[in-house]
Amino acid sequence: MVARRKLVFVAGLAGCCVSLAACAWPFGSNGPKDLRVISVSDGDFKDQTQLEYVGQKPRPSIPISRIAFSTNTDLLALAKEHQYNVTFAIGPCGKEGVVDDGTGFGYVYWGDVIINAYTKDVPGYAEAIGKGPPFTYQVYAKRLPANPPAPVCIALRGGNMLGGKLRSNDAKVPTGP
């Protein structure tokens, strides 16, 4: 009787593991592999109201960089299809990918709208996507140094609650004069 219970338990556990693996399989690692930085411009955090700020008013003045990039992938559709949160890493380019230095302001934007699985109707987005690729998005980070000690790269990162991962190629960010 005990052996039979163990067998039923093991079979049930194996079936559960197989089911979970089958559910997670289509959500593996994907994302655009054609990320290209288009431009870098300087700005001030206090002027970028789409960037979250939960401190006391007024918003602080922090020098930031706005990095515009393009891809042939509709990131909003990708996020919604796979229930992805969409973030990014910025920092020195490395052999194993971007070494995130923690200076990014967390999200990927299209204009003033955060790109993620829960973004509702975005005025003008469908029309822009309808024109075809490439599509342009933005990320924000603390102001990039004019002459960094090593090349700087960005890469999209994200995922979902089932273990799916969003990963892009690394794109070099132009710096310097």
N, CA, C and O atoms as a DFTB+ gen file, in Angstrom:
708 C
 N C O
     1  1       0.817      -1.186       0.000
     2  2       0.000       0.000       0.000
     3  2       0.865       1.256       0.000
     4  3       0.580       2.205      -0.730
     5  1       1.935       1.268       0.825
     6  2       2.834       2.422       0.886
     7  2       3.566       2.587      -0.443
     8  3       3.746       3.707      -0.923
     9  1       3.983       1.482      -1.029
    10  2       4.687       1.537      -2.316
    11  2       3.762       2.096      -3.398
    12  3       4.197       2.856      -4.262
    13  1       2.502       1.720      -3.345
    14  2       1.553       2.210      -4.344
    15  2       1.347       3.723      -4.188
    16  3       1.283       4.444      -5.184
    17  1       1.242       4.204      -2.944
    18  2       1.089       5.637      -2.699
    19  2       2.303       6.405      -3.203
    20  3       2.168       7.473      -3.800
    21  1       3.490       5.856      -2.960
    22  2       4.715       6.510      -3.446
    23  2       4.706       6.571      -4.965
    24  3       5.072       7.587      -5.556
    25  1       4.287       5.476      -5.595
    26  2       4.241       5.434      -7.056
    27  2       3.242       6.467      -7.591
    28  3       3.535       7.160      -8.565
    29  1       2.085       6.573      -6.972
    30  2       1.079       7.548      -7.388
    31  2       1.613       8.969      -7.187
    32  3       1.424       9.832      -8.045
    33  1       2.271       9.208      -6.068
    34  2       2.852      10.519      -5.789
    35  2       3.912      10.882      -6.822
    36  3       3.902      11.988      -7.363
    37  1       4.821       9.960      -7.094
    38  2       5.890      10.208      -8.061
    39  2       5.300      10.432      -9.458
    40  3       5.742      11.323     -10.183
    41  1       4.316       9.636      -9.831
    42  2       3.699       9.800     -11.147
    43  2       2.987      11.150     -11.233
    44  3       3.076      11.842     -12.247
    45  1       2.288      11.514     -10.176
    46  2       1.610      12.817     -10.154
    47  2       2.594      13.965     -10.228
    48  3       2.367      14.933     -10.954
    49  1       3.684      13.866      -9.486
    50  2       4.715      14.903      -9.499
    51  2       5.355      15.015     -10.881
    52  3       5.578      16.121     -11.374
    53  1       5.648      13.884     -11.502
    54  2       6.241      13.902     -12.844
    55  2       5.274      14.530     -13.843
    56  3       5.680      15.328     -14.687
    57  1       4.007      14.173     -13.746
    58  2       3.010      14.750     -14.644
    59  2       2.895      16.251     -14.478
    60  3       2.751      16.985     -15.456
    61  1       2.959      16.706     -13.233
    62  2       2.897      18.141     -12.959
    63  2       4.103      18.862     -13.552
    64  3       3.964      19.923     -14.160
    65  1       5.280      18.283     -13.373
    66  2       6.506      18.888     -13.917
    67  2       6.453      18.948     -15.437
    68  3       6.835      19.956     -16.032
    69  1       5.986      17.885     -16.064
    70  2       5.881      17.871     -17.521
    71  2       4.882      18.934     -17.975
    72  3       5.127      19.626     -18.963
    73  1       3.761      19.073     -17.266
    74  2       2.764      20.080     -17.622
    75  2       3.331      21.482     -17.503
    76  3       3.122      22.316     -18.384
    77  1       4.043      21.747     -16.426
    78  2       4.654      23.070     -16.254
    79  2       5.686      23.348     -17.335
    80  3       5.737      24.452     -17.877
    81  1       6.494      22.371     -17.647
    82  2       7.504      22.559     -18.694
    83  2       6.830      22.810     -20.037
    84  3       7.282      23.651     -20.814
    85  1       5.744      22.081     -20.314
    86  2       5.036      22.277     -21.577
    87  2       4.407      23.662     -21.632
    88  3       4.371      24.284     -22.694
    89  1       3.910      24.151     -20.499
    90  2       3.309      25.489     -20.473
    91  2       4.365      26.563     -20.683
    92  3       4.118      27.553     -21.371
    93  1       5.519      26.375     -20.102
    94  2       6.561      27.398     -20.183
    95  2       7.327      27.345     -21.494
    96  3       7.937      28.340     -21.886
    97  1       7.312      26.202     -22.185
    98  2       8.140      26.051     -23.377
    99  2       7.924      27.142     -24.418
   100  3       8.908      27.714     -24.888
   101  1       6.691      27.462     -24.804
   102  2       6.546      28.462     -25.861
   103  2       6.943      29.864     -25.407
   104  3       7.070      30.772     -26.229
   105  1       7.140      30.043     -24.103
   106  2       7.476      31.358     -23.588
   107  2       8.973      31.540     -23.431
   108  3       9.404      32.510     -22.808
   109  1       9.771      30.651     -23.966
   110  2      11.220      30.703     -23.824
   111  2      11.808      32.084     -23.946
   112  3      11.148      33.061     -23.594
   113  1      12.999      32.198     -24.420
   114  2      13.680      33.485     -24.538
   115  2      13.512      34.006     -25.964
   116  3      13.899      33.351     -26.931
   117  1      12.930      35.190     -26.070
   118  2      12.841      35.806     -27.387
   119  2      12.872      37.314     -27.247
   120  3      12.856      37.851     -26.139
   121  1      12.915      37.966     -28.341
   122  2      12.991      39.419     -28.377
   123  2      13.687      39.834     -29.654
   124  3      14.191      38.986     -30.391
   125  1      13.722      41.125     -29.924
   126  2      14.338      41.584     -31.172
   127  2      15.843      41.326     -31.193
   128  3      16.522      41.421     -30.170
   129  1      16.327      41.007     -32.344
   130  2      17.770      40.785     -32.531
   131  2      18.363      41.853     -33.443
   132  3      19.484      41.716     -33.932
   133  1      17.591      42.926     -33.666
   134  2      18.024      43.986     -34.586
   135  2      18.002      45.365     -33.931
   136  3      17.845      46.374     -34.620
   137  1      18.158      45.417     -32.609
   138  2      18.154      46.690     -31.893
   139  2      19.278      47.573     -32.417
   140  3      20.417      47.123     -32.537
   141  1      18.962      48.845     -32.732
   142  2      19.945      49.812     -33.221
   143  2      19.713      51.141     -32.519
   144  3      18.585      51.634     -32.495
   145  1      20.748      51.725     -31.952
   146  2      20.608      53.039     -31.337
   147  2      20.610      54.075     -32.444
   148  3      21.495      54.084     -33.299
   149  1      19.602      54.955     -32.424
   150  2      19.465      55.985     -33.448
   151  2      20.086      57.295     -32.989
   152  3      20.803      57.956     -33.739
   153  1      19.796      57.661     -31.731
   154  2      20.298      58.944     -31.243
   155  2      20.366      58.951     -29.724
   156  3      19.718      58.158     -29.040
   157  1      21.172      59.873     -29.228
   158  2      21.275      60.118     -27.793
   159  2      21.156      61.620     -27.608
   160  3      21.866      62.390     -28.254
   161  1      20.255      62.035     -26.723
   162  2      20.116      63.460     -26.445
   163  2      20.088      63.664     -24.930
   164  3      19.663      62.790     -24.175
   165  1      20.543      64.822     -24.515
   166  2      20.578      65.134     -23.093
   167  2      19.306      65.864     -22.693
   168  3      18.697      66.574     -23.493
   169  1      18.926      65.678     -21.458
   170  2      17.739      66.325     -20.936
   171  2      17.825      66.418     -19.430
   172  3      18.889      66.239     -18.836
   173  1      16.680      66.703     -18.819
   174  2      16.614      66.839     -17.376
   175  2      15.430      66.018     -16.870
   176  3      14.335      66.092     -17.427
   177  1      15.649      65.247     -15.828
   178  2      14.619      64.406     -15.238
   179  2      13.358      65.200     -14.911
   180  3      12.248      64.713     -15.125
   181  1      13.519      66.411     -14.398
   182  2      12.362      67.208     -13.967
   183  2      11.415      67.521     -15.124
   184  3      10.237      67.798     -14.899
   185  1      11.916      67.479     -16.353
   186  2      11.098      67.787     -17.523
   187  2      10.449      66.553     -18.148
   188  3       9.603      66.689     -19.032
   189  1      10.823      65.371     -17.714
   190  2      10.312      64.118     -18.289
   191  2       9.241      63.547     -17.370
   192  3       9.513      62.634     -16.590
   193  1       8.041      64.072     -17.457
   194  2       6.981      63.694     -16.526
   195  2       6.526      62.248     -16.670
   196  3       5.883      61.724     -15.761
   197  1       6.838      61.584     -17.779
   198  2       6.470      60.181     -17.918
   199  2       7.334      59.284     -17.028
   200  3       6.945      58.155     -16.727
   201  1       8.496      59.775     -16.607
   202  2       9.348      59.010     -15.702
   203  2       8.775      59.116     -14.291
   204  3       8.538      60.212     -13.783
   205  1       8.558      57.967     -13.672
   206  2       7.936      57.952     -12.349
   207  2       8.798      58.668     -11.320
   208  3      10.026      58.588     -11.334
   209  1       8.105      59.374     -10.422
   210  2       8.772      60.034      -9.304
   211  2       7.804      60.041      -8.140
   212  3       6.698      60.571      -8.248
   213  1       8.216      59.452      -7.025
   214  2       7.322      59.343      -5.879
   215  2       7.774      60.208      -4.703
   216  3       7.209      60.109      -3.614
   217  1       8.774      61.045      -4.906
   218  2       9.268      61.911      -3.842
   219  2       8.445      63.169      -3.702
   220  3       7.417      63.347      -4.354
   221  1       8.923      64.029      -2.840
   222  2       8.242      65.304      -2.621
   223  2       8.422      66.205      -3.834
   224  3       9.389      66.083      -4.586
   225  1       7.465      67.113      -4.005
   226  2       7.545      68.095      -5.085
   227  2       8.533      69.167      -4.681
   228  3       8.692      69.373      -3.478
   229  1       9.184      69.840      -5.534
   230  2       9.175      69.647      -6.985
   231  2      10.080      68.479      -7.382
   232  3      10.894      67.999      -6.593
   233  1       9.911      68.039      -8.633
   234  2      10.774      66.970      -9.150
   235  2      12.210      67.474      -9.159
   236  3      12.453      68.636      -9.486
   237  1      13.159      66.625      -8.807
   238  2      14.550      67.071      -8.781
   239  2      15.119      67.258     -10.186
   240  3      14.660      66.639     -11.146
   241  1      16.103      68.103     -10.283
   242  2      16.818      68.308     -11.536
   243  2      17.974      67.314     -11.571
   244  3      18.924      67.427     -10.798
   245  1      17.885      66.346     -12.468
   246  2      18.926      65.323     -12.627
   247  2      19.267      65.261     -14.109
   248  3      18.376      65.051     -14.932
   249  1      20.531      65.437     -14.467
   250  2      20.904      65.314     -15.884
   251  2      20.692      63.876     -16.370
   252  3      21.175      62.929     -15.751
   253  1      19.972      63.723     -17.474
   254  2      19.704      62.400     -18.018
   255  2      20.000      62.369     -19.509
   256  3      20.162      63.404     -20.156
   257  1      20.066      61.161     -20.031
   258  2      20.207      60.940     -21.467
   259  2      18.981      60.182     -21.955
   260  3      18.527      59.229     -21.323
   261  1      18.460      60.622     -23.082
   262  2      17.358      59.935     -23.764
   263  2      17.982      59.186     -24.930
   264  3      18.614      59.788     -25.798
   265  1      17.805      57.875     -24.946
   266  2      18.405      57.036     -25.983
   267  2      17.280      56.490     -26.850
   268  3      16.462      55.689     -26.397
   269  1      17.250      56.930     -28.090
   270  2      16.244      56.446     -29.046
   271  2      16.843      55.262     -29.797
   272  3      17.991      55.306     -30.238
   273  1      16.047      54.204     -29.934
   274  2      16.514      53.030     -30.676
   275  2      15.399      52.533     -31.571
   276  3      14.230      52.866     -31.377
   277  1      15.772      51.738     -32.548
   278  2      14.773      51.178     -33.454
   279  2      14.917      49.664     -33.515
   280  3      15.962      49.096     -33.196
   281  1      13.834      49.043     -33.934
   282  2      13.786      47.604     -34.143
   283  2      12.650      47.328     -35.128
   284  3      11.737      48.142     -35.269
   285  1      12.706      46.212     -35.790
   286  2      11.626      45.814     -36.688
   287  2      10.506      45.093     -35.935
   288  3       9.507      44.699     -36.536
   289  1      10.672      44.922     -34.629
   290  2       9.695      44.233     -33.796
   291  2       8.748      45.228     -33.137
   292  3       9.192      46.227     -32.571
   293  1       7.468      44.965     -33.207
   294  2       6.463      45.746     -32.500
   295  2       6.532      45.300     -31.039
   296  3       6.001      44.250     -30.678
   297  1       7.183      46.096     -30.212
   298  2       7.414      45.707     -28.821
   299  2       6.130      45.612     -28.006
   300  3       6.028      44.768     -27.116
   301  1       5.158      46.454     -28.293
   302  2       3.896      46.393     -27.556
   303  2       3.169      45.086     -27.870
   304  3       2.645      44.441     -26.962
   305  1       3.132      44.693     -29.130
   306  2       2.494      43.428     -29.510
   307  2       3.236      42.245     -28.882
   308  3       2.604      41.302     -28.404
   309  1       4.561      42.289     -28.880
   310  2       5.358      41.221     -28.261
   311  2       5.057      41.134     -26.769
   312  3       4.869      40.041     -26.234
   313  1       5.010      42.285     -26.095
   314  2       4.733      42.308     -24.654
   315  2       3.353      41.734     -24.358
   316  3       3.194      40.935     -23.435
   317  1       2.357      42.140     -25.139
   318  2       0.995      41.659     -24.907
   319  2       0.869      40.162     -25.213
   320  3       0.215      39.429     -24.471
   321  1       1.490      39.713     -26.296
   322  2       1.393      38.302     -26.694
   323  2       1.961      37.371     -25.633
   324  3       1.405      36.301     -25.383
   325  1       3.061      37.770     -25.009
   326  2       3.743      36.897     -24.043
   327  2       3.595      37.357     -22.598
   328  3       4.197      36.778     -21.694
   329  1       2.785      38.413     -22.377
   330  2       2.598      38.968     -21.031
   331  2       3.928      39.403     -20.413
   332  3       4.182      39.169     -19.232
   333  1       4.772      40.040     -21.230
   334  2       6.098      40.480     -20.781
   335  2       6.053      41.844     -20.094
   336  3       5.313      42.740     -20.501
   337  1       6.861      41.978     -19.044
   338  2       7.271      43.313     -18.646
   339  2       8.463      43.615     -19.543
   340  3       9.180      42.695     -19.938
   341  1       8.688      44.860     -19.868
   342  2       9.774      45.214     -20.784
   343  2      10.647      46.258     -20.107
   344  3      10.204      47.375     -19.840
   345  1      11.881      45.887     -19.835
   346  2      12.844      46.798     -19.229
   347  2      14.092      46.789     -20.098
   348  3      14.079      46.280     -21.218
   349  1      15.167      47.356     -19.572
   350  2      16.407      47.355     -20.337
   351  2      17.595      47.381     -19.394
   352  3      17.484      47.724     -18.217
   353  1      18.724      47.012     -19.949
   354  2      19.997      47.094     -19.237
   355  2      20.864      48.087     -19.997
   356  3      20.839      48.136     -21.227
   357  1      21.629      48.878     -19.254
   358  2      22.578      49.803     -19.866
   359  2      23.866      49.752     -19.059
   360  3      23.843      49.685     -17.830
   361  1      24.969      49.783     -19.755
   362  2      26.255      49.753     -19.078
   363  2      27.347      49.335     -20.041
   364  3      27.138      49.314     -21.254
   365  1      28.510      49.002     -19.507
   366  2      29.614      48.592     -20.368
   367  2      29.254      47.363     -21.206
   368  3      28.603      46.436     -20.725
   369  1      29.684      47.375     -22.453
   370  2      29.500      46.223     -23.318
   371  2      30.439      45.126     -22.817
   372  3      31.603      45.399     -22.523
   373  1      29.956      43.911     -22.718
   374  2      30.784      42.815     -22.252
   375  2      30.654      41.609     -23.158
   376  3      29.745      41.538     -23.985
   377  1      31.561      40.663     -23.003
   378  2      31.528      39.441     -23.821
   379  2      30.255      38.635     -23.577
   380  3      29.741      37.988     -24.489
   381  1      29.755      38.676     -22.357
   382  2      28.540      37.943     -22.003
   383  2      27.301      38.816     -22.102
   384  3      26.228      38.399     -21.667
   385  1      27.414      40.003     -22.654
   386  2      26.290      40.923     -22.775
   387  2      26.519      42.183     -21.972
   388  3      27.580      42.380     -21.381
   389  1      25.515      43.027     -21.961
   390  2      25.600      44.303     -21.253
   391  2      25.771      44.046     -19.763
   392  3      25.069      43.219     -19.180
   393  1      26.708      44.761     -19.154
   394  2      26.890      44.710     -17.712
   395  2      26.097      45.884     -17.148
   396  3      26.574      47.019     -17.149
   397  1      24.880      45.606     -16.664
   398  2      23.973      46.670     -16.225
   399  2      24.598      47.444     -15.069
   400  3      24.971      46.867     -14.048
   401  1      24.707      48.760     -15.248
   402  2      25.326      49.580     -14.204
   403  2      24.302      50.267     -13.308
   404  3      24.668      51.052     -12.433
   405  1      23.021      49.973     -13.522
   406  2      21.979      50.498     -12.649
   407  2      21.611      51.953     -12.869
   408  3      20.917      52.537     -12.035
   409  1      22.051      52.557     -13.962
   410  2      21.759      53.974     -14.192
   411  2      20.509      54.208     -15.036
   412  3      20.127      55.355     -15.265
   413  1      19.872      53.141     -15.498
   414  2      18.676      53.279     -16.324
   415  2      17.443      53.592     -15.498
   416  3      17.366      53.257     -14.316
   417  1      16.479      54.241     -16.140
   418  2      15.213      54.548     -15.502
   419  2      14.161      53.533     -15.908
   420  3      13.069      53.905     -16.335
   421  1      14.477      52.275     -15.779
   422  2      13.586      51.143     -15.788
   423  2      12.745      50.718     -16.956
   424  3      12.672      49.520     -17.226
   425  1      12.116      51.598     -17.654
   426  2      11.142      51.176     -18.652
   427  2      11.553      51.564     -20.070
   428  3      12.458      52.368     -20.292
   429  1      10.846      50.955     -21.011
   430  2      10.972      51.306     -22.422
   431  2       9.713      52.099     -22.772
   432  3       8.611      51.746     -22.351
   433  1       9.884      53.168     -23.543
   434  2       8.780      54.069     -23.864
   435  2       8.587      54.197     -25.368
   436  3       9.524      54.052     -26.153
   437  1       7.351      54.471     -25.741
   438  2       7.018      54.972     -27.064
   439  2       6.387      56.314     -26.772
   440  3       5.250      56.380     -26.303
   441  1       7.112      57.384     -27.044
   442  2       6.645      58.708     -26.633
   443  2       6.589      58.771     -25.121
   444  3       7.599      58.563     -24.448
   445  1       5.411      59.057     -24.581
   446  2       5.241      59.144     -23.131
   447  2       4.627      57.887     -22.529
   448  3       4.276      57.881     -21.349
   449  1       4.492      56.828     -23.312
   450  2       3.789      55.626     -22.875
   451  2       4.774      54.498     -22.587
   452  3       5.670      54.216     -23.383
   453  1       4.593      53.858     -21.434
   454  2       5.411      52.697     -21.065
   455  2       4.961      51.500     -21.899
   456  3       3.765      51.253     -22.054
   457  1       5.927      50.766     -22.429
   458  2       5.633      49.558     -23.200
   459  2       5.648      48.370     -22.242
   460  3       6.690      48.019     -21.687
   461  1       4.477      47.753     -22.053
   462  2       4.402      46.503     -21.291
   463  2       3.089      45.799     -21.630
   464  3       2.279      46.319     -22.398
   465  1       2.887      44.629     -21.062
   466  2       1.723      43.809     -21.392
   467  2       0.407      44.461     -21.004
   468  3      -0.636      44.096     -21.547
   469  1       0.423      45.399     -20.097
   470  2      -0.804      45.976     -19.569
   471  2      -1.122      47.354     -20.139
   472  3      -2.088      47.991     -19.719
   473  1      -0.326      47.810     -21.079
   474  2      -0.578      49.104     -21.706
   475  2      -1.860      49.011     -22.522
   476  3      -2.025      48.122     -23.358
   477  1      -2.760      49.946     -22.260
   478  2      -4.043      49.981     -22.975
   479  2      -3.869      50.728     -24.294
   480  3      -2.747      50.940     -24.754
   481  1      -4.961      51.113     -24.882
   482  2      -4.938      51.824     -26.161
   483  2      -4.011      53.030     -26.093
   484  3      -4.102      53.848     -25.178
   485  1      -3.129      53.126     -27.063
   486  2      -2.172      54.223     -27.136
   487  2      -2.504      55.054     -28.372
   488  3      -2.360      54.574     -29.496
   489  1      -2.947      56.296     -28.175
   490  2      -3.282      57.135     -29.331
   491  2      -2.105      57.262     -30.300
   492  3      -1.003      57.644     -29.907
   493  1      -2.352      56.938     -31.564
   494  2      -1.339      57.075     -32.600
   495  2      -0.433      55.873     -32.793
   496  3       0.268      55.791     -33.802
   497  1      -0.430      54.936     -31.850
   498  2       0.497      53.796     -31.942
   499  2       0.129      52.882     -33.116
   500  3       0.995      52.509     -33.908
   501  1      -1.137      52.526     -33.228
   502  2      -1.557      51.623     -34.313
   503  2      -1.227      52.218     -35.679
   504  3      -0.818      51.501     -36.593
   505  1      -1.405      53.530     -35.813
   506  2      -1.098      54.189     -37.089
   507  2       0.406      54.127     -37.375
   508  3       0.820      53.867     -38.505
   509  1       1.214      54.369     -36.347
   510  2       2.672      54.327     -36.521
   511  2       3.129      52.919     -36.881
   512  3       3.984      52.748     -37.750
   513  1       2.570      51.919     -36.225
   514  2       2.933      50.530     -36.510
   515  2       2.446      50.148     -37.904
   516  3       3.115      49.404     -38.622
   517  1       1.282      50.661     -38.281
   518  2       0.722      50.372     -39.599
   519  2       1.602      50.834     -40.752
   520  3       1.509      50.301     -41.858
   521  1       2.451      51.818     -40.498
   522  2       3.367      52.306     -41.540
   523  2       4.514      51.340     -41.776
   524  3       5.239      51.456     -42.764
   525  1       4.677      50.384     -40.868
   526  2       5.716      49.366     -41.032
   527  2       7.003      49.707     -40.314
   528  3       7.207      50.832     -39.859
   529  1       7.876      48.700     -40.223
   530  2       9.135      48.882     -39.503
   531  2      10.102      49.764     -40.293
   532  3       9.909      49.978     -41.490
   533  1      11.128      50.268     -39.638
   534  2      11.459      50.064     -38.226
   535  2      10.617      50.941     -37.308
   536  3      10.119      51.995     -37.704
   537  1      10.470      50.472     -36.057
   538  2       9.717      51.179     -35.037
   539  2      10.701      51.795     -34.056
   540  3      11.730      51.196     -33.740
   541  1      10.385      52.988     -33.576
   542  2      11.310      53.717     -32.702
   543  2      10.757      53.797     -31.283
   544  3       9.578      54.084     -31.076
   545  1      11.618      53.540     -30.324
   546  2      11.281      53.583     -28.900
   547  2      12.391      54.355     -28.174
   548  3      13.417      54.692     -28.765
   549  1      12.164      54.627     -26.886
   550  2      13.155      55.370     -26.111
   551  2      13.355      54.727     -24.743
   552  3      12.461      54.082     -24.193
   553  1      14.554      54.925     -24.218
   554  2      14.872      54.603     -22.828
   555  2      15.601      55.804     -22.249
   556  3      16.130      56.637     -22.985
   557  1      15.625      55.885     -20.927
   558  2      16.275      57.004     -20.249
   559  2      17.256      56.463     -19.217
   560  3      17.019      55.434     -18.585
   561  1      18.368      57.188     -19.064
   562  2      19.390      56.807     -18.081
   563  2      20.035      58.072     -17.541
   564  3      19.915      59.144     -18.132
   565  1      20.718      57.938     -16.418
   566  2      21.501      59.082     -15.940
   567  2      22.432      59.494     -17.071
   568  3      22.851      58.665     -17.878
   569  1      22.745      60.762     -17.119
   570  2      23.529      61.310     -18.230
   571  2      24.766      60.471     -18.498
   572  3      25.543      60.169     -17.593
   573  1      24.930      60.105     -19.753
   574  2      26.085      59.309     -20.166
   575  2      27.326      60.190     -20.205
   576  3      27.248      61.339     -20.639
   577  1      28.457      59.682     -19.764
   578  2      29.682      60.484     -19.830
   579  2      30.103      60.698     -21.282
   580  3      29.862      59.850     -22.140
   581  1      30.732      61.833     -21.541
   582  2      31.185      62.147     -22.902
   583  2      32.240      61.155     -23.375
   584  3      32.251      60.764     -24.543
   585  1      33.111      60.754     -22.485
   586  2      34.173      59.805     -22.832
   587  2      34.215      58.683     -21.799
   588  3      35.057      58.701     -20.901
   589  1      33.316      57.706     -21.918
   590  2      33.300      56.619     -20.936
   591  2      34.566      55.774     -21.037
   592  3      35.193      55.711     -22.094
   593  1      34.942      55.125     -19.935
   594  2      36.146      54.293     -19.946
   595  2      36.019      53.053     -20.839
   596  3      37.024      52.481     -21.262
   597  1      34.787      52.644     -21.120
   598  2      34.541      51.481     -21.976
   599  2      33.301      51.769     -22.815
   600  3      32.471      52.589     -22.422
   601  1      33.160      51.112     -23.958
   602  2      31.949      51.302     -24.766
   603  2      30.693      50.978     -23.948
   604  3      30.695      50.068     -23.119
   605  1      29.620      51.742     -24.198
   606  2      28.357      51.557     -23.499
   607  2      27.363      50.895     -24.448
   608  3      27.288      51.240     -25.627
   609  1      26.599      49.936     -23.915
   610  2      25.586      49.239     -24.705
   611  2      24.254      49.243     -23.964
   612  3      24.202      49.425     -22.747
   613  1      23.181      49.041     -24.721
   614  2      21.872      48.792     -24.140
   615  2      21.358      47.472     -24.691
   616  3      21.759      47.034     -25.770
   617  1      20.472      46.851     -23.941
   618  2      19.795      45.634     -24.381
   619  2      18.454      45.570     -23.678
   620  3      18.330      45.971     -22.521
   621  1      17.466      45.074     -24.367
   622  2      16.157      44.908     -23.752
   623  2      16.166      43.666     -22.886
   624  3      16.769      42.648     -23.225
   625  1      15.486      43.777     -21.766
   626  2      15.344      42.673     -20.833
   627  2      13.892      42.647     -20.383
   628  3      13.190      43.652     -20.495
   629  1      13.449      41.537     -19.889
   630  2      12.103      41.437     -19.358
   631  2      11.706      39.989     -19.241
   632  3      12.524      39.088     -19.424
   633  1      10.459      39.774     -18.937
   634  2       9.981      38.414     -18.798
   635  2       8.546      38.383     -18.332
   636  3       7.866      39.408     -18.271
   637  1       8.095      37.173     -18.002
   638  2       6.735      37.002     -17.499
   639  2       6.760      36.058     -16.304
   640  3       7.807      35.515     -15.951
   641  1       5.613      35.870     -15.693
   642  2       5.515      35.071     -14.473
   643  2       5.687      33.575     -14.715
   644  3       5.853      32.814     -13.761
   645  1       5.650      33.145     -15.964
   646  2       5.824      31.724     -16.277
   647  2       7.265      31.375     -16.596
   648  3       7.562      30.237     -16.958
   649  1       8.164      32.342     -16.465
   650  2       9.571      32.079     -16.730
   651  2      10.020      32.458     -18.128
   652  3      11.188      32.265     -18.468
   653  1       9.126      32.991     -18.945
   654  2       9.520      33.438     -20.274
   655  2      10.450      34.633     -20.162
   656  3      10.301      35.462     -19.264
   657  1      11.399      34.720     -21.064
   658  2      12.381      35.803     -21.015
   659  2      12.402      36.582     -22.315
   660  3      12.385      36.013     -23.406
   661  1      12.438      37.885     -22.174
   662  2      12.629      38.760     -23.313
   663  2      14.093      39.194     -23.283
   664  3      14.553      39.775     -22.300
   665  1      14.803      38.918     -24.332
   666  2      16.206      39.308     -24.454
   667  2      16.442      39.785     -25.874
   668  3      15.982      39.160     -26.830
   669  1      17.156      40.889     -26.013
   670  2      17.484      41.412     -27.342
   671  2      18.985      41.305     -27.549
   672  3      19.733      40.879     -26.669
   673  1      19.391      41.699     -28.725
   674  2      20.816      41.858     -28.964
   675  2      21.309      43.081     -28.188
   676  3      20.506      43.893     -27.728
   677  1      22.609      43.206     -28.045
   678  2      23.212      44.393     -27.435
   679  2      23.423      45.417     -28.538
   680  3      23.865      45.073     -29.635
   681  1      23.108      46.676     -28.250
   682  2      23.308      47.756     -29.220
   683  2      24.252      48.776     -28.606
   684  3      24.025      49.250     -27.492
   685  1      25.307      49.114     -29.330
   686  2      26.289      50.085     -28.844
   687  2      25.687      51.487     -28.886
   688  3      25.060      51.890     -29.866
   689  1      25.898      52.217     -27.792
   690  2      25.406      53.585     -27.665
   691  2      26.544      54.532     -28.043
   692  3      27.607      54.483     -27.423
   693  1      26.350      55.390     -29.041
   694  2      27.407      56.336     -29.404
   695  2      27.601      57.374     -28.289
   696  3      26.632      57.952     -27.797
   697  1      28.828      57.597     -27.906
   698  2      29.155      58.592     -26.887
   699  2      30.323      59.437     -27.412
   700  3      30.960      59.105     -28.411
   701  1      30.569      60.511     -26.717
   702  2      31.695      61.351     -27.090
   703  2      31.275      62.499     -27.995
   704  3      30.112      62.611     -28.384
   705  1      32.219      63.328     -28.315
   706  2      31.920      64.523     -29.129
   707  2      31.535      64.194     -30.547
   708  3      31.259      65.097     -31.337
